[in-house]
Amino acid sequence: MQAAERFRELVAGRPWRRRRRAFIAGVAVTVLVLAAACVTAIFLPALQVQQVAVEGTGYVEPEDVREAAAAHATGSVLLLSTGDVAADVSEVPGIESVEVERAWPDGVQITVTETDPIAQLTRTDGTVAVIGADGQELPAAAGEGAALVPLAVEGGSGDPEGAAAVMTDVLAGMPEPLRGAVQEVTASSSSDVTLVLALEDGGTKEVVWGDARDAALKAEVTQALLGQPGTIIDVSSPVAPVTR
């Protein structure tokens, strides 16, 4: 009798096993349905990128932003890689930061923050470039209506590119309010930057800055010595500054 009952159990199966098989089958069907729905949605014409909106531009051309984004701002909005789009747009000269969002159902919203222009560099060949707060050259339109510090590579420079680069680095790395007092910057090499600062009493002082090293210390020493007698402050060696 016991053997007969055991046989019936083996043939009929246990209820929990039947329920498990039914559950697994149900999950598999659900996964397949969802996968099919996702694939269908990806190829829906209504979800294909059709519009790229750009906000936040002033001197940067919106079309330049769209062209930079074009490689990845395409296909289905569902598959849009906002990180890749932002990385591409950040390479546009003048772009400081980028935010990219999906604009349902068929758009991309790109919001940019432009780099502030701070200087105008005049090279020995007479060409002029607008320099941003990040030290990089900006589109010419960035300088329109902006108060820019003139940077000039001195005539006869043996290293005009080095002089231009160091002036840019020095000004870009200078803390406020010291940078706001700079009237002009000159250099003939990468180690002889000179600044002219405007004083509160209407006068000026010349600052022999030297190279781009120890910028924070040089700025601190310069500010400490502005009230001292003399018209020149030499901080090219900031641990042994000189006023005269």
Secondary structure, 3 states (H helix, E strand, C coil): CHHHHHHHHHHHCCHHHHHHHHHHHHHHHHHHHHHHHHHHHHCCHHHECCEEEEECCCCCCHHHHHHHHCCCCCCEHHHCCHHHHHHHHCCCCCEEEEEEEEECCCEEEEEEEECCEEEEEECCCCCEEEEECCCCEECHHHHCCCCCEEEEECCCCCCHHHHHHHHHHHHHCCCCCHHHHEEEEEECCCCCEEEEEECCCCCEEEEEEECCCCHHHHHHHHHHHCCCCCCEEECCCCCCCEEC
